[in-house]
Amino acid sequence: MERLPDGARVEPGPGGLERLALSTDTGEAHVFLHGAHVAHFQPRGERPVLWVSGASRYESGKPIRGGVPVCFPWFGPKAGAPEAPMHGFARIRPWSVRSVAREEGGRLRAVLELDSDDATRASFPHDLRVSLEVLVGRSLALALTVRNTGPSPFTFEAALHSYFAVSDVRRCRITGLEGAGFVDKTAAGARRPGEPSPIVVAAETDRVYPGTESAVVIEDAGWARRIAVAKSGSRTTVVWNPWVAKAKAMPDFGDDEWSGMVCVETANAMDDAVALVPGASATMTVAIEVLPP
């Protein structure tokens, strides 16, 4: 890798895991090479936008709890292989930094890559390259690209599993999914019809909205801000909060932290899994921006 531009540096993070620190006049972010994991984003003069658990592990081979994990090549448990890592291997593998550049206007653009190897092919027997482009300024833009570099087609699921920091999830409204049907994973995957009103989290919530391409906005009255989540190349949106009992059951999630976060995930999962022929690629993007109330 060539010399990094001003405002970019590789430094040790928690647990000694290396991270790429990106700082601009309008915002900053931290991207761990472990999993290409964006664990911090903060526009200048604003509160942090992403949530990370104080109980998160920072260990090789373990996922970081919070930020934006990269889920690939499956979402949730792997079908027929309960021993496989939850949400795939991408978030627990080391990635390489391909490039970092300063854009016109002062934003920083970083690209990280993950190539298939013997370890990945043991659970997903295909040749591939995955890249994550991170663009940091007052907003945060991410682009996840999967390329089939092998001789046979394959189908994959993926998600940018974004955890957002909120004042109190019970006082927030999530708009943009009105009328969209969803799979309720708290009810054994029951299919639910769309609801006419914005989402208000009042219990454990784990909803997969298939076939939706709409932008979503988290309205946070307590912190007098809105977080806009716009996407492309994605037909699945996931909304998740573990609530009380599930938070207590997770060793890397503080017992009382559930009220300060909500996940709104950009994904292609379940009905929306992506098929790639040899030589083809697919890109999924998300743009995250803080807006006034």
C-alpha positions as CSV (number, residue, x, y, z in Angstrom):
1,M,0.0,0.0,0.0
2,E,1.2,3.5,-0.9
3,R,1.8,6.2,1.7
4,L,-1.5,7.2,3.4
5,P,-2.9,10.7,2.8
6,D,-3.1,13.2,5.6
7,G,-5.9,12.3,8.0
8,A,-5.5,8.6,7.5
9,R,-3.4,6.3,9.7
10,V,-3.3,2.6,10.7
11,E,-3.1,2.3,14.5
12,P,-3.7,-0.3,17.2
13,G,-7.2,-0.4,18.5
14,P,-8.8,-2.2,21.4
15,G,-7.4,-5.7,21.9
16,G,-4.4,-4.7,19.7
17,L,-6.5,-5.1,16.5
18,E,-5.3,-2.8,13.8
19,R,-7.7,-0.2,12.6
20,L,-7.7,2.5,9.9
21,A,-8.5,5.9,11.4
22,L,-9.9,8.4,8.9
23,S,-10.3,12.0,9.8
24,T,-11.6,14.9,7.7
25,D,-12.8,18.4,8.3
26,T,-16.4,17.2,8.4
27,G,-16.3,13.8,10.0
28,E,-14.2,10.8,11.2
29,A,-14.4,7.0,11.2
30,H,-12.5,4.0,12.4
31,V,-12.4,0.8,10.3
32,F,-10.9,-2.3,11.8
33,L,-8.9,-4.5,9.4
34,H,-10.5,-7.4,11.3
35,G,-13.7,-7.9,9.3
36,A,-13.4,-4.5,7.5
37,H,-15.5,-3.4,10.4
38,V,-16.6,0.2,10.6
39,A,-16.8,0.7,14.4
40,H,-17.0,4.5,14.6
41,F,-18.5,7.3,12.6
42,Q,-19.0,10.9,13.9
43,P,-19.7,14.0,11.9
44,R,-18.0,17.1,13.3
45,G,-20.1,18.7,16.0
46,E,-22.5,15.7,16.3
47,R,-22.8,12.8,18.6
48,P,-21.4,9.4,17.4
49,V,-23.8,7.8,14.9
50,L,-22.8,4.2,15.4
51,W,-23.2,2.2,18.6
52,V,-20.7,-0.3,19.9
53,S,-21.2,-2.4,23.1
54,G,-18.9,-1.7,26.0
55,A,-18.8,-5.5,26.4
56,S,-17.7,-6.2,22.9
57,R,-14.8,-8.6,22.3
58,Y,-11.9,-7.4,20.3
59,E,-10.3,-10.8,19.5
60,S,-9.1,-12.5,16.4
61,G,-11.8,-14.9,15.2
62,K,-14.6,-13.1,17.2
63,P,-17.0,-10.5,15.8
64,I,-17.1,-7.0,17.1
65,R,-20.5,-6.2,18.7
66,G,-21.8,-3.0,17.1
67,G,-20.7,-0.6,14.4
68,V,-21.2,-2.1,10.9
69,P,-20.4,-5.8,10.7
70,V,-20.1,-7.2,7.2
71,C,-22.3,-10.3,7.0
72,F,-21.3,-12.6,4.1
73,P,-21.8,-15.1,2.5
74,W,-24.8,-16.1,4.6
75,F,-27.1,-14.2,6.9
76,G,-27.9,-15.6,10.3
77,P,-27.1,-19.3,10.9
78,K,-25.9,-21.2,7.9
79,A,-28.6,-23.6,6.6
80,G,-27.7,-27.2,7.5
81,A,-24.5,-26.2,9.3
82,P,-25.2,-24.9,12.8
83,E,-21.5,-25.1,13.6
84,A,-20.6,-22.5,11.0
85,P,-20.1,-18.9,12.2
86,M,-23.2,-16.8,12.5
87,H,-23.6,-14.3,9.6
88,G,-20.7,-15.9,7.7
89,F,-16.9,-15.6,7.8
90,A,-16.3,-12.0,6.4
91,R,-16.7,-10.3,9.7
92,I,-14.2,-12.4,11.5
93,R,-11.5,-12.6,8.8
94,P,-8.5,-10.3,8.3
95,W,-9.0,-7.9,5.3
96,S,-6.3,-5.9,3.5
97,V,-6.3,-2.2,2.8
98,R,-6.1,-1.7,-1.0
99,S,-6.1,2.0,-1.2
100,V,-6.9,5.3,0.7
101,A,-7.3,8.5,-1.1
102,R,-8.5,12.0,-0.5
103,E,-11.4,13.1,-2.7
104,E,-12.2,16.5,-4.1
105,G,-14.0,18.3,-1.3
106,G,-11.9,16.7,1.4
107,R,-13.6,13.4,2.0
108,L,-11.5,10.3,2.5
109,R,-12.1,7.1,0.5
110,A,-10.7,3.7,1.7
111,V,-11.1,0.4,0.0
112,L,-10.5,-2.9,1.9
113,E,-10.5,-6.4,0.3
114,L,-11.0,-10.0,1.2
115,D,-10.1,-12.9,-1.2
116,S,-11.1,-16.5,-0.9
117,D,-8.6,-18.9,0.5
118,D,-8.5,-22.5,1.8
119,A,-10.2,-21.4,5.0
120,T,-13.1,-19.7,3.3
121,R,-13.5,-22.4,0.7
122,A,-14.0,-25.0,3.5
123,S,-17.4,-23.5,4.3
124,F,-18.2,-21.8,1.0
125,P,-16.5,-23.7,-1.8
126,H,-16.1,-20.8,-4.3
127,D,-13.5,-18.4,-5.5
128,L,-14.4,-14.8,-4.9
129,R,-13.3,-11.3,-4.0
130,V,-15.2,-9.0,-1.6
131,S,-14.4,-5.3,-1.3
132,L,-15.7,-2.6,1.0
133,E,-15.4,1.0,0.0
134,V,-15.7,3.5,2.8
135,L,-16.3,7.2,2.1
136,V,-16.0,9.5,5.1
137,G,-17.1,13.1,5.4
138,R,-20.2,14.6,7.0
139,S,-22.0,11.5,5.8
140,L,-20.8,7.9,5.7
141,A,-21.1,5.9,2.5
142,L,-20.3,2.2,2.2
143,A,-20.3,0.0,-0.9
144,L,-19.9,-3.8,-0.6
145,T,-19.0,-5.5,-3.8
146,V,-18.8,-9.3,-4.3
147,R,-17.1,-10.7,-7.4
148,N,-17.3,-14.3,-8.6
149,T,-13.7,-15.1,-9.6
150,G,-14.2,-18.8,-10.0
151,P,-15.5,-21.1,-12.7
152,S,-18.9,-21.9,-11.2
153,P,-22.0,-19.8,-10.2
154,F,-22.9,-19.2,-6.6
155,T,-25.6,-17.6,-4.5
156,F,-24.9,-15.5,-1.5
157,E,-26.6,-13.4,1.2
158,A,-25.0,-10.2,2.6
159,A,-25.7,-7.4,5.0
160,L,-24.2,-4.2,6.3
161,H,-25.5,-4.9,9.8
162,S,-25.5,-1.2,11.0
163,Y,-26.0,-0.6,14.7
164,F,-27.1,3.0,15.4
165,A,-26.8,5.0,18.6
166,V,-30.0,6.5,19.9
167,S,-31.1,8.3,23.1
168,D,-33.7,5.7,24.0
169,V,-35.1,3.3,21.4
170,R,-38.5,3.4,23.0
171,R,-38.7,7.1,22.1
172,C,-37.7,6.7,18.5
173,R,-39.8,6.2,15.4
174,I,-38.5,4.4,12.3
175,T,-40.1,5.6,9.0
176,G,-39.9,4.3,5.5
177,L,-41.2,0.8,5.9
178,E,-44.9,1.6,6.3
179,G,-47.0,-1.0,4.4
180,A,-44.1,-3.4,3.9
181,G,-44.7,-7.0,4.9
182,F,-42.0,-8.7,7.0
183,V,-40.7,-12.0,8.4
184,D,-41.0,-11.9,12.2
185,K,-38.0,-13.9,13.5
186,T,-39.3,-13.5,17.1
187,A,-42.3,-15.6,16.1
188,A,-40.5,-18.5,14.3
189,G,-40.4,-16.7,11.0
190,A,-44.0,-15.9,10.7
191,R,-44.9,-13.7,7.7
192,R,-46.6,-10.5,8.9
193,P,-48.6,-8.0,6.8
194,G,-47.3,-4.4,6.5
195,E,-48.2,-1.9,9.2
196,P,-49.5,1.6,8.3
197,S,-47.6,3.5,10.9
198,P,-43.9,4.0,11.7
199,I,-42.1,1.3,13.7
200,V,-41.9,2.0,17.4
201,V,-39.7,-0.6,19.3
202,A,-41.6,-1.8,22.4
203,A,-40.4,-5.4,22.8
204,E,-37.7,-7.7,21.3
205,T,-37.7,-6.9,17.6
206,D,-36.2,-8.9,14.8
207,R,-37.9,-8.2,11.5
208,V,-36.7,-9.0,7.9
209,Y,-38.4,-6.8,5.3
210,P,-37.9,-8.5,1.9
211,G,-38.4,-6.8,-1.4
212,T,-37.9,-3.3,-0.1
213,E,-35.5,-0.7,-1.6
214,S,-36.8,2.4,0.3
215,A,-34.8,4.7,2.4
216,V,-35.4,4.5,6.2
217,V,-35.1,7.3,8.7
218,I,-34.6,6.9,12.5
219,E,-36.3,9.8,14.2
220,D,-34.7,10.4,17.6
221,A,-36.6,13.0,19.6
222,G,-34.3,12.6,22.7
223,W,-31.2,13.7,20.7
224,A,-33.2,16.0,18.4
225,R,-31.8,14.4,15.2
226,R,-32.8,12.1,12.4
227,I,-30.5,9.4,10.9
228,A,-31.2,8.8,7.3
229,V,-30.3,5.4,5.8
230,A,-30.5,5.3,2.0
231,K,-29.4,2.3,-0.1
232,S,-29.0,0.8,-3.5
233,G,-28.5,-2.7,-4.7
234,S,-30.3,-4.0,-1.7
235,R,-33.8,-5.5,-1.5
236,T,-33.9,-6.5,2.2
237,T,-34.0,-4.3,5.2
238,V,-33.7,-5.7,8.8
239,V,-34.7,-3.9,12.0
240,W,-33.4,-5.4,15.2
241,N,-33.3,-4.7,18.9
242,P,-32.7,-7.5,21.5
243,W,-34.7,-5.9,24.3
244,V,-34.1,-7.1,27.9
245,A,-33.8,-10.9,28.1
246,K,-31.8,-11.4,24.9
247,A,-29.4,-8.6,25.8
248,K,-28.7,-10.4,29.2
249,A,-28.2,-13.7,27.4
250,M,-25.4,-12.3,25.1
251,P,-21.9,-12.3,26.7
252,D,-20.7,-9.5,24.4
253,F,-23.7,-7.2,25.0
254,G,-24.2,-5.2,28.2
255,D,-27.3,-6.1,30.1
256,D,-28.7,-2.5,30.0
257,E,-27.4,-1.4,26.7
258,W,-30.4,-2.4,24.6
259,S,-32.2,0.9,25.0
260,G,-29.3,2.9,23.5
261,M,-29.2,1.2,20.1
262,V,-31.2,0.0,17.1
263,C,-30.1,-1.9,14.0
264,V,-31.4,-0.9,10.6
265,E,-29.6,-3.2,8.2
266,T,-29.0,-2.9,4.5
267,A,-29.1,-6.5,3.1
268,N,-29.9,-9.1,0.5
269,A,-31.1,-12.1,2.5
270,M,-33.6,-14.9,2.4
271,D,-35.9,-14.2,-0.6
272,D,-33.4,-11.7,-1.9
273,A,-30.2,-13.8,-2.0
274,V,-28.0,-12.9,-5.0
275,A,-26.9,-15.3,-7.7
276,L,-23.6,-14.6,-9.5
277,V,-22.3,-16.3,-12.6
278,P,-18.5,-16.5,-13.2
279,G,-16.9,-13.1,-13.7
280,A,-20.0,-11.2,-12.5
281,S,-20.1,-8.8,-9.6
282,A,-22.8,-7.3,-7.4
283,T,-22.6,-4.1,-5.3
284,M,-24.8,-3.0,-2.4
285,T,-24.5,0.5,-1.0
286,V,-25.7,2.5,2.0
287,A,-25.4,6.2,2.7
288,I,-25.8,7.3,6.3
289,E,-26.5,11.0,7.1
290,V,-27.5,12.9,10.3
291,L,-30.3,15.4,9.7
292,P,-32.0,18.0,11.9
293,P,-35.3,16.9,13.5
